[in-house]
Amino acid sequence: MLYPSIFGESDPFALMRSLLRDFDRMSPLRAGQPVFPAINVWQGPEAVAITAELPGVDPADVEVSVKDNVLTISGERRPPELPENARWHRNERVFGKFTRAIRLPFPATDDRVEARMMNGVLRIAVARPDADKPRRIEIKAA
């Protein structure tokens, strides 16, 4: 046997498939697992609008930044404090640090970004720079 296995597998490819299955089971990005926070992005003629669902997140625990045409939303959703001797019966909500990055369709600076949070929804507007807005070119008579 060329590749002895501590798991008793003599086929190295079977071992690799088993490891990949285990990795997939532990990965937070596996199929069916939601990404947090859920976001929507749309663009109008004057700005890009972004909404992020952040239920249970304190606005003080969220940071919005812009660099190299990428808007980044990062922060932390903290778990609730349980009374002493309490135990979870079901725990489906994800807690911990998060980061989402959105590539913007135009150059942006932080002075052109406005962010507000209401009822657990973060709303961000990124204004398009005047230099990037389409301009109508006047056609002159010859």
Secondary structure, 3 states (H helix, E strand, C coil): CCCCCCCCCCCHHHHHHHHHHHHHHHCCCCCCCCCCCCEEEEECCCEEEEEEECCCCCHHHEEEEEECCEEEEEEEECCCCCCCCCCCCCCCCCCEEEEEEEECCCCCCHHHEEEEEECCEEEEEEECCHHHCCCCCCCCCC
